[in-house]
Amino acid sequence: MRLAVFASGGGSNFQAIIDATNGGVLDAKVSLCVSNKASSGALERARRHEIACAHLDPRDTPEDDYLTELFSTLERYEVTHIALAGYLRKIPVAVVDRFRWRMVNIHPSVLPAHGGPGMYGKRVHQAVIDAGDLFSGATVHFVDEGYDTGPSIMQDTVLVLPGDTAESLAARVLEIEHRLYPTALQLLANNQVTVSNGRVLIRHAFTQQ
Ligand code: GRF
């Protein structure tokens, strides 16, 4: 598996993916980091780890030009899978199509709760607290044409504690994200994940031929 990680922000999940590949937990090569933000922490981390970087913002160029550049960059680095890690731009349908069931995202809630347009960052955690939910968590899911609507691959949960703020809950969720994302990606690297009728099927490693 040759991964491109798309990230807009600090990139702590990107870092967890890099660490997992270096630590032998994830059999993948991180070939490329794509960011819409030139000053993102994610691009900074990529440079530090000598991972190829692409600064591409779909809002800067007409869609056709953006797609031509993105696809040629993905081909140049022989990318087989895409992992979105805090990427705050809508993925064009042409990219979803080309990377169908080979592109995943991590969302900081137990989907389908608290996903959808505008649900990112602190807003997600505030919504969990406002709803009085007893637990929250994170979901790794395939990317389809919608917002946070693709089939879920793995989830993990944390308790919402009395006195939690969006910040304290976000920090606890982020901690589990850093374990969950590499684990889910390893299932893909092992070819253990298939999608049938919109649902994910995970084959246990011990049943593999
Ligand atoms: C994470 O909470 C992730 O679930 C969401 O965006 C955040 C990115 O954080 N999609 P980081 O940039 O990986 O630290």
Residues whose N, C-alpha, C, O or C-beta is under 5 A from the ligand:
A	BS01	GRF	G9 G10 G11 S12 N13 F14 A85 G86 I106 H107 P108
